[in-house]
Each structure stands twice: as structure tokens, then as C-alpha cells.
Amino acid sequence: MSAQLEVTLLQHTPDPDRAVAIAGRLCYAPVSAAELKQEMTDEGVAKLVRILVRSGHHSALEHASFTFAVDGVSRACTHQLVRHRVASYNQQSQRYVNFGAADSFVVPPSIAANAEAERVFLAAMEHARAAYDALVDLGMAEGRSRESVQEDARFVLPNAAETKIVVTMNARELRHFLRVRCCNRAQWEIRALAWRMRAMLRETAPGLFEGTGPGCLYGDCPEGKMTCGKPYRPEDVDGPGAGR
Ligand SMILES: Cc1cc2nc3c(=O)[nH]c(=O)nc-3n(C[C@H](O)[C@H](O)[C@H](O)COP(=O)(O)OP(=O)(O)OC[C@H]3O[C@@H](n4cnc5c(N)ncnc54)[C@H](O)[C@@H]3O)c2cc1C
């Protein structure tokens, strides 16, 4: 069975909009940030966040961070995720954790939709798993530690190997991440992850995440000649029943 993507918003900066607004307002205020925390009304916070977001003065957005648990993704997906450098990550170790669970692979939907392709894929996964198990057994029989045995046995694991990762990004980096990874040009799995994260972020902090997602939602496709030619429409992603 294919591992399934699960995304959980573990935690975030308390009152993220206020944290951002205080930081933004401090630049022009004669009082301290602590005083601003008491003084600023909810309306004032919302208004300033809107101004900061729309004006592109995004440094204040770095004061709000969001932490996600991502399970059921492939190593192919997390390899792309960790290319985003303005973030913190912790990922399940292939040295310390044995790779043996039933749903330890992610099967791409296009392969699952084709019976013959799926048969070829699952046979390759089974072969990889059998090789992994055999290498672990052989290494353990030599009296080596499980850690060192698994460290080497993992070399036969495929890009499809399921993994779990915790990622923390600030709101500025998340806006960038959603811009490039919700785009149809992004790989399907990280795109699915990005859309899930976007939905949670817009529910949690709608002001901070206004105007997020691929460029085509808000105007011409920024990809030029590389465009997919299938622009997202706001009603598809943000209206009732949305979820693309
Ligand atoms: C559709 C798609 C296809 C891709 N294809 C490939 C591919 O074929 N090969 C490949 O190698 N990668 C590929 N990538 C990955 C891509 O090149 C980036 O590495 C990845 O998207 C991380 O984004 P980033 O570098 O913009 O920013 P992040 O690391 O998320 O950083 C955010 C922003 O901070 C700034 N920043 C961060 N670090 C620096 C720095 N050192 N100097 C200056 N400014 C910095 C930049 O403004 C950057 O945009 C692809 C990405 C996408 C979305």
C-alpha cells in the first residue's frame, strides 16, 4: 500500500499577525514594542499586516514562524523541500530507524493508475526491500551495530522511500515557498504538500497569507515560455469545495 501524505500544523508563533504588526510598527513608533503589544487594536494589527504584505516590506513577516509535521512523503519530495534554505528541518533518520513498514513507499498516482506500471513499480520496491533486509541481516551477523549496518543498507533504498520530516519556516519564506511550489511546474508531491500547507496557513493567519500561491492566481503566469498553460483560478482553490 502506498504511504499517504499527512500534514499537521504542529505549532506557530502565538498571535502571528500581532507579532508581525508590532515589529513593523516599531520602526515608526516612539514607544517600545512591549507597549505596542498592549496598545495596538485588532483592527490596527490587521490593517498594518495588510499594508506590509501588499507593499512587499516583508522583513517584519520573519517574526512569525510555523512548524509543520509532514508524514507519508517520499525522499524525492523531501530532497526538494530541503532546498529551501531559510527554514529548519529534522527528518527521520535512515540510520537509526529500520526501513521495514508495510507502507514504506510512495507510489506516484500516475503509476498507480496503470496496472502494468504499478506491477513493475511494486516489484522494484519489493526487490529493494528484500535487498535492504538481506544487507541488514548480513551486517548484523558480522556483529556490527544496527546503526552502522542500516547506514550502509539504506544505499539500496529508492527515491520512493517514505519519510517523515518536521519543517519550520517563517511567514516570509512560506510565502516564497507557496509561490514556487503551488505552481503546476512543481513536482506533484511537493505541490500537494504546498497546497495543504497553504490551506492551513490561510485558515490560521489569513492576513499574513493573503495573496499566496502561484503567480497565475493573481495575474499573468511568471513562468513565461515554460508556462503549463493551465492557470489556477481563485474559485478553484479558495472557493467552496476548493481543494486542488
Ligand atoms: C519548478 C521547479 C523546478 C526546479 N528544478 C530544479 C532543477 O532542475 N535543479 C535544481 O538544482 N533545482 C531545481 N529547483 C530548485 C530551485 O532551484 C531552488 O533551489 C528551490 O526552489 C529553493 O528556492 P530558492 O533558492 O528560491 O529559495 P530559498 O532557499 O527558499 O530561499 C528564499 C529566498 O532567500 C534568498 N536567498 C536564499 N539563499 C540565498 C543566497 N545564498 N544568496 C542570495 N539570496 C538567497 C532568495 O531570494 C531566495 O529566493 C526547482 C524548483 C522549482 C520550483
The ligand as an SDF file (V2000), in Angstrom:
LIG
                    3D

 53 58  0  0  0  0  0  0  0  0999 V2000
    9.5110   24.0640  -10.7120 C   0  0  0  0  0  0  0  0  0  0  0  0
   10.8500   23.9360  -10.0810 C   0  0  0  0  0  0  0  0  0  0  0  0
   11.8570   23.2560  -10.7490 C   0  0  0  0  0  0  0  0  0  0  0  0
   13.1290   23.1570  -10.1710 C   0  0  0  0  0  0  0  0  0  0  0  0
   14.1010   22.4740  -10.8540 N   0  0  0  0  0  0  0  0  0  0  0  0
   15.3450   22.3900  -10.3280 C   0  0  0  0  0  0  0  0  0  0  0  0
   16.3960   21.6940  -11.0280 C   0  0  0  0  0  0  0  0  0  0  0  0
   16.2020   21.1570  -12.1140 O   0  0  0  0  0  0  0  0  0  0  0  0
   17.6300   21.6360  -10.4510 N   0  0  0  0  0  0  0  0  0  0  0  0
   17.9030   22.2400   -9.2550 C   0  0  0  0  0  0  0  0  0  0  0  0
   19.0250   22.1750   -8.7770 O   0  0  0  0  0  0  0  0  0  0  0  0
   16.9150   22.8790   -8.5680 N   0  0  0  0  0  0  0  0  0  0  0  0
   15.6740   22.9740   -9.0720 C   0  0  0  0  0  0  0  0  0  0  0  0
   14.6980   23.6230   -8.3640 N   0  0  0  0  0  0  0  0  0  0  0  0
   15.0110   24.1650   -7.0350 C   0  0  0  0  0  0  0  0  0  0  0  0
   15.2640   25.6810   -7.0690 C   0  0  0  0  0  0  0  0  0  0  0  0
   16.3300   25.9790   -7.9360 O   0  0  0  0  0  0  0  0  0  0  0  0
   15.5590   26.2000   -5.6590 C   0  0  0  0  0  0  0  0  0  0  0  0
   16.7470   25.6030   -5.1680 O   0  0  0  0  0  0  0  0  0  0  0  0
   14.4570   25.9220   -4.6770 C   0  0  0  0  0  0  0  0  0  0  0  0
   13.2060   26.2120   -5.2210 O   0  0  0  0  0  0  0  0  0  0  0  0
   14.6890   26.7690   -3.4060 C   0  0  0  0  0  0  0  0  0  0  0  0
   14.2500   28.0870   -3.6490 O   0  0  0  0  0  0  0  0  0  0  0  0
   15.1270   29.3930   -3.5590 P   0  0  0  0  0  0  0  0  0  0  0  0
   16.5530   29.0880   -3.8670 O   0  0  0  0  0  0  0  0  0  0  0  0
   14.4800   30.4880   -4.3190 O   0  0  0  0  0  0  0  0  0  0  0  0
   14.9770   29.9270   -2.1520 O   0  0  0  0  0  0  0  0  0  0  0  0
   15.0840   29.5310   -0.6270 P   0  0  0  0  0  0  0  0  0  0  0  0
   16.2510   28.6960   -0.3280 O   0  0  0  0  0  0  0  0  0  0  0  0
   13.7230   29.0620   -0.2380 O   0  0  0  0  0  0  0  0  0  0  0  0
   15.3680   30.9910   -0.0790 O   0  0  0  0  0  0  0  0  0  0  0  0
   14.3750   32.0220   -0.1530 C   0  0  0  0  0  0  0  0  0  0  0  0
   14.9470   33.2600   -0.7960 C   0  0  0  0  0  0  0  0  0  0  0  0
   16.0250   33.7370    0.0350 O   0  0  0  0  0  0  0  0  0  0  0  0
   17.0100   34.3150   -0.8020 C   0  0  0  0  0  0  0  0  0  0  0  0
   18.2400   33.5350   -0.6340 N   0  0  0  0  0  0  0  0  0  0  0  0
   18.3750   32.3350   -0.0050 C   0  0  0  0  0  0  0  0  0  0  0  0
   19.6620   31.9500   -0.0300 N   0  0  0  0  0  0  0  0  0  0  0  0
   20.3490   32.9250   -0.6990 C   0  0  0  0  0  0  0  0  0  0  0  0
   21.6940   33.0990   -1.0560 C   0  0  0  0  0  0  0  0  0  0  0  0
   22.6360   32.2100   -0.7660 N   0  0  0  0  0  0  0  0  0  0  0  0
   22.0400   34.2130   -1.7280 N   0  0  0  0  0  0  0  0  0  0  0  0
   21.1260   35.1260   -2.0510 C   0  0  0  0  0  0  0  0  0  0  0  0
   19.8140   35.0290   -1.7630 N   0  0  0  0  0  0  0  0  0  0  0  0
   19.4250   33.9380   -1.0820 C   0  0  0  0  0  0  0  0  0  0  0  0
   16.4890   34.2290   -2.2290 C   0  0  0  0  0  0  0  0  0  0  0  0
   15.7960   35.4260   -2.5320 O   0  0  0  0  0  0  0  0  0  0  0  0
   15.5250   33.0680   -2.1820 C   0  0  0  0  0  0  0  0  0  0  0  0
   14.5390   33.0880   -3.1870 O   0  0  0  0  0  0  0  0  0  0  0  0
   13.4180   23.7300   -8.9040 C   0  0  0  0  0  0  0  0  0  0  0  0
   12.3890   24.4160   -8.2430 C   0  0  0  0  0  0  0  0  0  0  0  0
   11.1150   24.5130   -8.8070 C   0  0  0  0  0  0  0  0  0  0  0  0
   10.0380   25.2520   -8.0400 C   0  0  0  0  0  0  0  0  0  0  0  0
  1  2  1  0
  2  3  1  0
  2 52  2  0
  3  4  2  0
  4  5  1  0
  4 50  1  0
  5  6  2  0
  6  7  1  0
  6 13  1  0
  7  8  2  0
  7  9  1  0
  9 10  1  0
 10 11  2  0
 10 12  1  0
 12 13  2  0
 13 14  1  0
 14 15  1  0
 14 50  1  0
 15 16  1  0
 16 17  1  0
 16 18  1  0
 18 19  1  0
 18 20  1  0
 20 21  1  0
 20 22  1  0
 22 23  1  0
 23 24  1  0
 24 25  2  0
 24 26  1  0
 24 27  1  0
 27 28  1  0
 28 29  2  0
 28 30  1  0
 28 31  1  0
 31 32  1  0
 32 33  1  0
 33 34  1  0
 33 48  1  0
 34 35  1  0
 35 36  1  0
 35 46  1  0
 36 37  1  0
 36 45  1  0
 37 38  2  0
 38 39  1  0
 39 40  1  0
 39 45  2  0
 40 41  1  0
 40 42  2  0
 42 43  1  0
 43 44  2  0
 44 45  1  0
 46 47  1  0
 46 48  1  0
 48 49  1  0
 50 51  2  0
 51 52  1  0
 52 53  1  0
M  END
$$$$
